[in-house]
Amino acid sequence: MPPSPSPDTPYAGLTPEVVLDALDSAGLRGDGRLIQLNSYENRVFQVFLEDKRVVVAKFYRRGRWSDAQILEEHAFAAELAAAEIPVVAPWPLPGDAGGAGSTLCRYVAGGPDGDTHRFSITERRSGRAPELEDESALEWIGRFIGRMHAVGAKAPFAHRLALTPESFGEAPREWLLGTGIIPPDARPAWEEASATALAEVRARFEAVGETRRLRLHGDCHIGNVLWTEAGPHFVDLDDALTGPAVQDLWMLLSGERHVATRQLNALLAGYEDFMDFDWRELRLIEALRTLRMIHYSAWLARRWSDPAFPVAFPWFGAPVYWTDQTVRLREQIELLREPPAFGNSPW
């Protein structure tokens, strides 16, 4: 009998047999072969079916998203796919797994009182990392994101998270300070630096003023964009949220400021073929980077009892991590205090 899952080990009972049985309950019969793919938040498997198709099954971490939030993500993906924007949308499935036509399926392992797993199915879509040194590739990615945002602007999310200084900065900071996970010797410096950094973030948001809020990918970094001869595509919208357009652009930038400037100009050249960009949002880049740093630390801390996390992120538990984060936050404070630049110098 497989071990029982708990908040600390949410996937303890998700054996290969359970994965195959879950797909079988949705009318997809595997031939016995499956490969676990790289994913920390959820568990994702490439599954080979008896009819020779290959699908990707994603099993959702319990307690992270509500059914309504997951279904809203799925609906956004379907809306993008209907607009011929290259994303991989979950399949509607027949049978009693989640109700006929549902994209969010349920499987109860081991009988009526067993462990319930929520999962979705997509086609397998492969690709490689895009060449960010190629300005034409960056323009292509910019057009892709612009098309996605043009759809994202048509209606709001009702259930997904909104990216704000409160939700991605203040709330995770307060949670971290309440857990005791920060070593006592490192806590005072991090507490002071994070408080000052968030004050500067709020000041930057207030200085920029009200901006348009869109349905976004939300976690648009180089690892989440796949490239083929047909161009870029997304395989996952798990972090979809409401926020400013620049959130889906700044994480694609890398290198020294002059290099990132060229990258951003290329991205926006493509982006504005399909979607107007509010150039005031460039002043939010360092604020958003600061929020991501604090939110990321809280994410790791929340998952630290999951056995997969200490193995994948062994440096997180060391006191030097918090010292390094304090140094980085102080650097962000200085960047946030710099006067914004415009023209060809983006932020």
N, C-alpha and C positions, 0 to 999 in steps of 0.2 A: 504494500500500500504506500503511495507516495506521501512525503511529509506534508503536513498541513501548512498552508500559507499563513503569514501574519503580516502586519505593517512593516516589520523588519525584513521579512523574506517573502515578498508578494508573489514570487514566481516559483516557490518551492514545489508546488504540485503540477507545474506546467511541463510535464515530461513529453518526449517525442510522441508517445502513444496518445496523450491527451490532445496534442496539436492535431494529429491525424484524425482522431475521432471528432474533434470540433469541426474540421473541414468536411468530414463525411456527413455530419449532421446538416450541413448547408448544401449538400448535393455535390460536393467536390471530393472525389475519391482519390487519395494519394496512392502512389505506387510503392510507398515505403521510404522514399528518399527525401530528406529535408536537410537544409543547411541553415544554421542560425547566423543572421547577419548582424553587423555592428550597430547596436542601439543600446543606450543606457537607460533611457526613461521607460520605454516600452520593450517588449520582446518581439522581434521580427524574424520571420523564417521564410526562406525560399523553399517552396514545396513543389515537387514533381508529381503531376497527376497521371492517372492511368490512361487518360485520353491524349497524352503527350504534351499537354499544355504545362507551362510553368508559371506559378502564381506567387505572390508575396502576401503572407498572412501577418497582420500586426495585432498583437494581443496587448490591450491597454492596461496600464498601471491603475489599479483600483484606487479610488479616492482623489485622483488628480483632476480629471475632467468629469463633469456630469454628462449624462446621455445627451442632454440638449446641446451642450457645448461641442461634443463630438459630432453630432448630426449637423450642426451648423457649419462646422469645418468641412464635412463631406459635401454639404449643399454648395458651399463656396467653390470647392474643387469641381463639382459638376457644372456649375455656372461658367467657370473659366473654360472647362473643356468644351462646353456647348458653343463658346465664343471662339473656338479653334485656337485657344492658347495652350501651349504644350505643358500640361500637368497630368499627373497620373491620379485619376479619380477612383474612389472605391466603387466596387461593383454592387448593384442591387442584387440580392440573392433570394431564391425561393425557399420554401419549406418553413419549418417551425423554429429555425435558429433565432430569428428576430422578427418574424412576421414577413409575409411575402412582400418582396420589393424593398426590404430594409437594407441599408448599407452597414448598420451596426448590428452585429449578431451576438447571440448569447449561447454559451454551452455550459451545462452543468455536469461536471465530471463526477462519476461515482454515484449516480442516483439522485433523487429529488433533494436530498439534504447535503449534496456534495458542494464542491467549490465552483462558483460561477465565474466564467471567463468571458470578457467582452472582446470581440475581435472584428476586423474588417479584412477584405480581400481586394487586392489590386493586381493588375497585370504586372509581370516583371518587365522593368525598363532599365537598361544599363546605360553607362556613359562614363566619361572621364572628366577630370577637373578642367575647367576652361583656362585658356592662356591669357592671364591678366596683363601680360606684357604687350599683347596685341591690341592696339587701340580699336581695330575693326571688330574684334571679338567683344570688347567692352561696349561699343556702340550697339552691337546686336543684343547683348544682355540688357542694356538700357532700354531698347525698344521692347524687349520681352517684359521687363518690369513695368514700363509705361502702359503697355496693353493690359497687364494684370490690374494696375491701379485704375485704369479707365473703367474696368468692370467693378472693382472694389468701391468706386465712388458712387455707384448707382443706388446702393442701399446700405444701411448700417448693420453691424452685428447686433443681435439682441442679447446674446449669452456669453460671447467670448470676452476675454479680459481687455481692458483699455490700458495703454501704456501712458503712465503719468509719473511725476516725481513721487507721488504718494505710493502708488501700487508697486513700482519697480525700485524705489529707493528707501522711502521712510518705513514702509511696512516690513520689508526684509531686514532692514537694519535693526528695528526694534525686536524682531524675532530673534536675530542673532545674539543681541545683547541679553536676551532673556534665557538663552539656552545654556550658557556656561561653556560653550564650545571654544570660545576664544581664550587662549592661555592668559592667566592673570597678569603676567609680566608684559604681554603685548596689548592687553585690552585698553588701558587708558589712552595710549597713542592712537590706536585704531578708532576708538570711540570719538576722540576729538577730531581726527582727520575726516572721518565720515560725516560728522555733524557739519563741519565747515564746508566740505565738498557739496553736501546736499543743499546748504544755504545758497551756495553759488549756483547750483543747478536750478533752484527755484527762481533765483534772480534772473538767470538767462531765459527761462521759460516766460517769465513776466515781461522781460524786455522785448522778446520776440512778439508776444501778444497771441491772440487767437489765430490758430491755423486750421486748415481743413483736416479733418480726421477721416481716414479711409480704412477699409478692410485691407489688411496687409498680410504678407507671408509671415513677417515678424521675426524670423531668425535667418535672414538672407545673407549667409556667409559663404565663402568659397566651397566649403564642404557640402553645402546643400544645393548647389547648382551643378547639374550634370550636363555634359556637352557631347553631342554626336555630330555627324556631318549635317544633320538637319538643324543644328543650332542648340541653344540651351533649353533645359526643362527642369521642373521641380518634380520630385517623387513624393514629397511629404509636406503637408501644411499643418503639422501637429501643433506648432506654436503660433498659428494665425491669431491676430489680435487687431484691435483698433488703435491707430496712432498716426503720426505725421509721416508723409511719404518718404522723408529722408531716412527713416529707420530701415527701409529696405535697400538703401544705397550705401550707407557709410561703412558697413561691415565688409564690403567688397574692396575697400581701400587698404593699401599696405605700403610700407616703406617710408622714406623721408617725405617731408611735407611737399616738396616740389614734385616728387613722383606721384603721391596721392592726389595732388592737384590735377595732373595730367589725366589720371585715371578717372577722377570725378568729372572733369570736363567732357571726356569721351562718353561716360555713362549718361550724362545729362543731354549730350547731343542726340543720342538715340532716344532717350526717354521722352524728350519734348516733341518727337515726331508723332507721339500718340497722346501725350498728357502734359498739360501745363504744369510747370514746377514753380512753387512759391520759394523764391530764392532766399527769403528770410530764414527758411528752415536750416540753411547751412550753419547758422549761428547755434543750432541745437546739437551739432555733431558731438562736441566734447561733453555736453550735458548728457547725451544718450550713452556715450561711452562710459561715463561715470556711473550712470544707473546700471548699466550692464555689469560692471565690476562688482557692485554691491549685490545685485540680484544673483549673479553667478556664485558668489561665495555662499549665499543663503541656500541656493539650489543644492550645492555640494553637501552642505551641512544637513539639510533635510533628508538627503539620501544616504548619509554616511553609514547607517545601520544595514543598508542593502549590501550583501557580501560582494556584489560586483563593483561597488564604488571604491573601497580601499585598494582593490587590485588595480583598477584603472587609473586612479588618482592618488598614488601613495604619498605624494608631496603635500596633499591638503592637510593631513593630520599633524604636520610638523610646525613648531612655533615660528620657524623662519617664514612660512607662508604668510602669516599675519603681519610680520614685520615688512615683508615685501609689499603687501597690499597697502600698508600705511604709506610707504614711500611713493607708491604709484598714485594713491589718492592725493598726496601733497603735490605731486606733479600735475595732476588734473586741476587742482585748485588754481595753480599758476596759469594754466592754459585757459581756464574759465574766466580768469580776471583780465586776460589780454583783450584789448579792443578788437572787435570783429573787423575783418578785412573783406573786401568785395572785389568785383571784377574777376580777373583770371586767378586770383588767390582766393580759394573758396571759403575759408572760414577762419 
